[in-house]
């Protein structure tokens, strides 16, 4: 495995980080708790020391699974990345969505990052994770109802108390990052990035490179689309959000699979899967520090980690880039 430092901090993370959204089951059509725990353990065994989770993933389920999985591992050997600012138990802030929890009950989710809420959320996360500190604490989504300085003053306090080591953001643009930076040093921004979703390269990536902020690319496999296993007519489990997602409509699936067919020979040359090639390409992109890869079972987790074994030549990267630019 390779490890990189986040921003100007001494926090070193594995370039393939375990993304625990699907592990929480919410929006992915349920979860198998034991398989999810085994997946995290298996990825740790092959060098994936960093795990990214959030309270909203399964309304606490994902964090509990992470806490269970890291029991028995020396705490300084793993990096826990979690989030705050999405409440399903409090109707405050920006309304985010109607949803259903893992039991099929209706819930309303709000983006809220008020000071007291953050302090409360941190305590809840620490309990579920079974730890006394969080390595990277990230706001999950911008909240237009709370001043950015109020949000990050609360995070500063948590850092002073030793409950949080470093602060990051998710889904922030360059302007929002600059605003937050007035209150607190940020080390990272977690944003969606993939071969078929590169909007962040216009403004956010240049800002992060210039200001030494790490980018944590989420959905680098575009929620499984870039594994090459999704085809038209693919049946999703009930409750899987991908069924209605714009990237899982027939035309986009076809266009994506045509791109994958063109890069397949490079994957074959390296005896790798398409997913592994895509992950390796992602962490070679300018400004991208790590790729978050989700897995539902141990086999998938190990496959993701093995992406690191691919050594792409300059020519191979350039030919992939040409195909991606033409997409």
Buried (B, 14 or more C-beta within 10 A) or exposed (E): BEEBBBBEBEBEBBBBBBBBBBBBBBBBBEBEBEBBBBBBBBBBEBBBBBBBBBBBBBBBBBBBBBBBBBEEEEEEEBBBBBBBBBBBEEEBBBEBEEBEBBEEEEBBBBBBBBBEBBBBBBEBBBEBBBBEBBBBBBBBBBBEEBBBBBBBBBBBBBBEEEBBBBBBBBBBBBEBBBBBBEBBBBBBBBBBBBBBBBEBEEEBBBBBEEBEBBBBBBBBBBBBBBBBEBEEEEEBEEBBBBBEBEBBEEEBBEEBBEBBEBBBEBBEEBEBBBBBBBBBBBBBBEBBBBBBBBBBBBEBBBBBBBBBEBEBEEEBBEBBBEBBEEE
